[in-house]
Every structure is written in structure tokens, then in C-alpha cells.
Amino acid sequence: MSEGNVTLAGALEMLLGSRKLLILTHDRPDGDTLGCAAALKSALARGGRQVEVICGDVIREDLRFLFGGADRLTAPEGFEPDLVCAVDVASRQMIGSLGGYGTVDLRIDHHGTGELFAKYNYVEADAAACGEIIYEMLRSVPLMTKEAADALYTAISSDTGCFRFRNTTARTHRIAADLADAGADVAGINHRIFETRSPSELEATRLALDGLRYHADGRIAVIGFTNEMKSKYGVTEDDISPLHALPREISGVLLGITVRQQAEDPEEYRVSLRSGVEVDSAAICAQFGGGGHKGAAGCNVRAGSLEEAEKMIVEAAKKAL
């Protein structure tokens, strides 16, 4: 097997051949990266393997059930894996220091605009979520557990907005049905992720609506958060994450944009785009070194103010309309 790209069967062979496996998730972890990691841990540990998962950021509350309520994921001191695998990670930058483990042996991902940073890469850009890829792997062995079914349903439901986003396909629904047959707690997971909001999340929604701005004759809608706003009203990045789709839900809006100033670097702004079929979000973000999917993408920009960051993104977006 030559380095570079690898087949699905080849990726599975690497995982099954490992005895001490380390799984890397991306920073600001969502349901897809955590669900894939939890599913692999549940399934592969059954074969006597030691499987550890690490993440550079705190896990938000609604996803902690995937790892027994843990809010942080670290490997035991002295753990030396024979295989390091990244799941749902589009770029090396998204996993920071790699937890000090150096080279990534295998990357399994569904971001077509991502970089081939691992020794071996399996990328399926047509998959609605990385969870669909992990599902195919576990189904073929088979190594599906009830815990893995819960985790993969979480992954797929999260990345499709509970099957509302444009990346949802007939295949997505068939996989979800199979996971339900395997014991996934469909109602419970959907309630936990999509129907439960904390007071601070509601406060973030209020701030977003108060500051909502329109551009391009109402075809672009933007919400933004400064560090001062987040500090004053007790709003966190986790509170803001569920709002990325909010501007796009407005009638007549083709592209929704969320801009957030970063606490660790006030001149850095994280941008999230959500669009319908008329606009390619990934192409816009690629201009700023970011990427993702046509309907959902992200990037970082450097600017002296929220208004300046917004202007940079909006000007690029207008050319794409």
C-alpha cells in the first residue's frame, strides 16, 4: 500500500491491525468528529485493542454522553499508539499540536476541500457526515454495538441538522434507519442535541437577533459576536455554535454568515457560512484559507474590528451571488 490515498478497505485493515489506537478529533468538536471517535472506540475495543481518544477543547455539554459524561478527552500518560487516526479533520491545523503524538498515520474524512496531511488518507466527499464512512466500515466487519449506533446517529444527525441540510441524501436516511434498528436512541439523541437549550444559549440567540444585519438586498444575513459581548452576557462559543444556521433560515436569504471574535487573539475572527444551492460556501471560505462543503464552510480572518471582518467576508460573498 503506497502512501497518499487509501481505499476504505485499506483504512479498515489499518484500524483492525492496530493493537493500541489513538483517535484524534478536531478542535471545537462537533457531533460528527466525537461520534466517529466514540463509535470506533466502542467497536474496536471489543477485539482487545486499547483505544484512546483525545481532543484539544472542552466537549460541550450535550455531547458528553458519548464519553460517559467526560468534558475533556486525554490519553493516559505514557500511552504509545501503534496507529494515530484523525476522524472528520479537514486540516492539520484543526488538531493543533496533535497532543504531542507527531505524525498522523490515517485520516478518515468527508471534506473534499481538506488537505492530505496524514500518511494515508481516505476521503469521501459525497458522504453527508464522516459518520456515514465509519458506519460502512463497522457494518462490513461487522462490529456495530448499541453504543456505536448511538454515536454514529449523533454524528450523522449533527452534521445534517437533523436531516434538514442539503447534504442529506437517501443514503443518509437508509443509514439512520439501520442505526435505529441497531438500537440507536433516535428520539433521545435528537432531543438532547436539537431540542434542549441552556439560558446562555437563549441569551446568545437574543444577541444574534438584536444585531442581525442584511446585505445584497437581503440575500446575505450576518450575525456577529465580539469578546466584549460574550463576556458581558456570559455567552460561550458552545452557545453560539447552534446559531450558525439561524441567518440562513430567514426568507429570501441565500447565505447566512456568523462572525465571532476569538478570545485568545482579538484580531482573529472565526467565520461560519451556511448557504442554499445557489451559493458555494466552501469556495468563499477557500479564499481565506478555509474550506468545508458547498452548504456549510468556515474560515478565519484577521481584522481590526468585527465590522472590518464582516466587510471582508461580505465583499467576497457578494461576488459569489
WOQUIKA-V980129 format. One record per residue. N is the residue number from 0. RES is the residue in one small letter. OMEGA is omega in radians with two decimals (* if undefined). Layout:
n=N res=RES omega=OMEGA
n=N res=RES omega=OMEGA
This chain:
n=0 res=m omega=-3.11
n=1 res=s omega=3.13
n=2 res=e omega=-3.13
n=3 res=g omega=3.10
n=4 res=n omega=-3.13
n=5 res=v omega=3.10
n=6 res=t omega=3.09
n=7 res=l omega=3.12
n=8 res=a omega=3.12
n=9 res=g omega=3.10
n=10 res=a omega=3.13
n=11 res=l omega=3.11
n=12 res=e omega=3.11
n=13 res=m omega=-3.14
n=14 res=l omega=-3.11
n=15 res=l omega=-3.14
n=16 res=g omega=-3.14
n=17 res=s omega=3.04
n=18 res=r omega=3.11
n=19 res=k omega=-2.97
n=20 res=l omega=3.03
n=21 res=l omega=3.14
n=22 res=i omega=3.12
n=23 res=l omega=3.03
n=24 res=t omega=-3.10
n=25 res=h omega=3.08
n=26 res=d omega=-3.04
n=27 res=r omega=-2.95
n=28 res=p omega=3.08
n=29 res=d omega=-3.10
n=30 res=g omega=-3.09
n=31 res=d omega=-3.12
n=32 res=t omega=-3.14
n=33 res=l omega=3.12
n=34 res=g omega=3.10
n=35 res=c omega=-3.13
n=36 res=a omega=-3.13
n=37 res=a omega=3.13
n=38 res=a omega=3.12
n=39 res=l omega=3.12
n=40 res=k omega=-3.12
n=41 res=s omega=-3.05
n=42 res=a omega=-3.02
n=43 res=l omega=3.11
n=44 res=a omega=3.13
n=45 res=r omega=-3.12
n=46 res=g omega=3.13
n=47 res=g omega=3.13
n=48 res=r omega=2.98
n=49 res=q omega=-3.08
n=50 res=v omega=3.12
n=51 res=e omega=-3.14
n=52 res=v omega=3.06
n=53 res=i omega=3.12
n=54 res=c omega=-3.08
n=55 res=g omega=-3.07
n=56 res=d omega=3.08
n=57 res=v omega=3.09
n=58 res=i omega=3.13
n=59 res=r omega=-2.92
n=60 res=e omega=-3.05
n=61 res=d omega=-3.14
n=62 res=l omega=-3.08
n=63 res=r omega=3.13
n=64 res=f omega=-3.13
n=65 res=l omega=-3.11
n=66 res=f omega=3.04
n=67 res=g omega=3.12
n=68 res=g omega=-3.12
n=69 res=a omega=3.10
n=70 res=d omega=3.06
n=71 res=r omega=-3.13
n=72 res=l omega=3.11
n=73 res=t omega=3.09
n=74 res=a omega=3.11
n=75 res=p omega=3.11
n=76 res=e omega=3.13
n=77 res=g omega=-3.13
n=78 res=f omega=-3.13
n=79 res=e omega=-3.09
n=80 res=p omega=2.99
n=81 res=d omega=3.06
n=82 res=l omega=3.07
n=83 res=v omega=-3.06
n=84 res=c omega=3.07
n=85 res=a omega=-3.14
n=86 res=v omega=3.12
n=87 res=d omega=-3.12
n=88 res=v omega=-3.05
n=89 res=a omega=-3.11
n=90 res=s omega=3.13
n=91 res=r omega=-3.13
n=92 res=q omega=-3.07
n=93 res=m omega=3.09
n=94 res=i omega=3.00
n=95 res=g omega=-3.05
n=96 res=s omega=-3.11
n=97 res=l omega=3.14
n=98 res=g omega=3.13
n=99 res=g omega=-3.06
n=100 res=y omega=3.03
n=101 res=g omega=-3.00
n=102 res=t omega=3.00
n=103 res=v omega=-3.10
n=104 res=d omega=-3.02
n=105 res=l omega=3.04
n=106 res=r omega=3.06
n=107 res=i omega=-2.95
n=108 res=d omega=3.09
n=109 res=h omega=3.12
n=110 res=h omega=-3.09
n=111 res=g omega=-3.13
n=112 res=t omega=-3.11
n=113 res=g omega=-3.12
n=114 res=e omega=-3.12
n=115 res=l omega=-3.03
n=116 res=f omega=-3.12
n=117 res=a omega=3.08
n=118 res=k omega=3.06
n=119 res=y omega=-3.07
n=120 res=n omega=2.96
n=121 res=y omega=-3.10
n=122 res=v omega=3.11
n=123 res=e omega=-3.00
n=124 res=a omega=-3.13
n=125 res=d omega=3.14
n=126 res=a omega=3.14
n=127 res=a omega=3.13
n=128 res=a omega=3.06
n=129 res=c omega=3.10
n=130 res=g omega=3.10
n=131 res=e omega=-3.13
n=132 res=i omega=3.13
n=133 res=i omega=3.07
n=134 res=y omega=-3.13
n=135 res=e omega=3.12
n=136 res=m omega=-3.06
n=137 res=l omega=3.12
n=138 res=r omega=-3.04
n=139 res=s omega=-3.02
n=140 res=v omega=-0.15
n=141 res=p omega=-3.14
n=142 res=l omega=-3.08
n=143 res=m omega=3.03
n=144 res=t omega=3.08
n=145 res=k omega=3.13
n=146 res=e omega=3.11
n=147 res=a omega=3.11
n=148 res=a omega=3.08
n=149 res=d omega=-3.09
n=150 res=a omega=-3.11
n=151 res=l omega=3.05
n=152 res=y omega=3.08
n=153 res=t omega=-3.13
n=154 res=a omega=-3.04
n=155 res=i omega=3.12
n=156 res=s omega=-3.13
n=157 res=s omega=-3.03
n=158 res=d omega=3.10
n=159 res=t omega=-3.11
n=160 res=g omega=-3.06
n=161 res=c omega=3.03
n=162 res=f omega=3.12
n=163 res=r omega=-3.04
n=164 res=f omega=-3.05
n=165 res=r omega=3.11
n=166 res=n omega=-3.14
n=167 res=t omega=-3.12
n=168 res=t omega=3.05
n=169 res=a omega=3.09
n=170 res=r omega=3.14
n=171 res=t omega=-3.14
n=172 res=h omega=3.12
n=173 res=r omega=3.11
n=174 res=i omega=3.13
n=175 res=a omega=3.11
n=176 res=a omega=3.13
n=177 res=d omega=3.10
n=178 res=l omega=3.06
n=179 res=a omega=3.09
n=180 res=d omega=-3.12
n=181 res=a omega=3.05
n=182 res=g omega=3.14
n=183 res=a omega=3.14
n=184 res=d omega=-3.01
n=185 res=v omega=-3.09
n=186 res=a omega=-3.11
n=187 res=g omega=-3.14
n=188 res=i omega=3.13
n=189 res=n omega=3.11
n=190 res=h omega=-3.09
n=191 res=r omega=-3.02
n=192 res=i omega=-2.98
n=193 res=f omega=-3.03
n=194 res=e omega=3.13
n=195 res=t omega=-3.11
n=196 res=r omega=3.09
n=197 res=s omega=3.08
n=198 res=p omega=-3.14
n=199 res=s omega=3.05
n=200 res=e omega=3.09
n=201 res=l omega=3.09
n=202 res=e omega=3.08
n=203 res=a omega=3.10
n=204 res=t omega=3.12
n=205 res=r omega=3.13
n=206 res=l omega=3.14
n=207 res=a omega=-3.11
n=208 res=l omega=3.11
n=209 res=d omega=-3.08
n=210 res=g omega=-3.10
n=211 res=l omega=-3.13
n=212 res=r omega=-3.14
n=213 res=y omega=3.07
n=214 res=h omega=3.06
n=215 res=a omega=3.10
n=216 res=d omega=3.07
n=217 res=g omega=-3.14
n=218 res=r omega=3.08
n=219 res=i omega=3.08
n=220 res=a omega=-3.04
n=221 res=v omega=2.94
n=222 res=i omega=-3.06
n=223 res=g omega=-3.13
n=224 res=f omega=3.01
n=225 res=t omega=3.08
n=226 res=n omega=3.13
n=227 res=e omega=3.11
n=228 res=m omega=-3.10
n=229 res=k omega=-3.14
n=230 res=s omega=-3.08
n=231 res=k omega=-3.03
n=232 res=y omega=3.07
n=233 res=g omega=-3.10
n=234 res=v omega=3.13
n=235 res=t omega=3.07
n=236 res=e omega=3.10
n=237 res=d omega=3.10
n=238 res=d omega=-3.08
n=239 res=i omega=-3.04
n=240 res=s omega=-3.13
n=241 res=p omega=-3.05
n=242 res=l omega=-3.06
n=243 res=h omega=-3.11
n=244 res=a omega=-3.04
n=245 res=l omega=-3.12
n=246 res=p omega=-3.11
n=247 res=r omega=-3.10
n=248 res=e omega=-3.11
n=249 res=i omega=-3.13
n=250 res=s omega=3.12
n=251 res=g omega=-3.13
n=252 res=v omega=3.11
n=253 res=l omega=-3.09
n=254 res=l omega=3.06
n=255 res=g omega=-3.08
n=256 res=i omega=3.03
n=257 res=t omega=-3.12
n=258 res=v omega=-3.12
n=259 res=r omega=3.03
n=260 res=q omega=-3.08
n=261 res=q omega=-3.06
n=262 res=a omega=-3.09
n=263 res=e omega=3.12
n=264 res=d omega=-3.05
n=265 res=p omega=3.11
n=266 res=e omega=3.08
n=267 res=e omega=-3.14
n=268 res=y omega=3.11
n=269 res=r omega=-3.03
n=270 res=v omega=3.07
n=271 res=s omega=-3.14
n=272 res=l omega=3.02
n=273 res=r omega=-3.05
n=274 res=s omega=3.01
n=275 res=g omega=-3.05
n=276 res=v omega=-3.05
n=277 res=e omega=-3.03
n=278 res=v omega=3.11
n=279 res=d omega=-3.12
n=280 res=s omega=-3.10
n=281 res=a omega=-3.14
n=282 res=a omega=3.10
n=283 res=i omega=-3.11
n=284 res=c omega=3.13
n=285 res=a omega=3.11
n=286 res=q omega=-3.12
n=287 res=f omega=3.10
n=288 res=g omega=3.13
n=289 res=g omega=-3.14
n=290 res=g omega=-3.11
n=291 res=g omega=-3.13
n=292 res=h omega=-3.14
n=293 res=k omega=-3.09
n=294 res=g omega=-3.10
n=295 res=a omega=-3.10
n=296 res=a omega=-3.12
n=297 res=g omega=3.10
n=298 res=c omega=3.03
n=299 res=n omega=3.05
n=300 res=v omega=3.08
n=301 res=r omega=-3.08
n=302 res=a omega=-3.12
n=303 res=g omega=-3.14
n=304 res=s omega=3.08
n=305 res=l omega=-3.13
n=306 res=e omega=3.13
n=307 res=e omega=3.11
n=308 res=a omega=3.12
n=309 res=e omega=-3.12
n=310 res=k omega=3.14
n=311 res=m omega=-3.10
n=312 res=i omega=-3.10
n=313 res=v omega=3.13
n=314 res=e omega=3.08
n=315 res=a omega=-3.12
n=316 res=a omega=-3.13
n=317 res=k omega=3.14
n=318 res=k omega=-3.12
n=319 res=a omega=-3.12
n=320 res=l omega=*
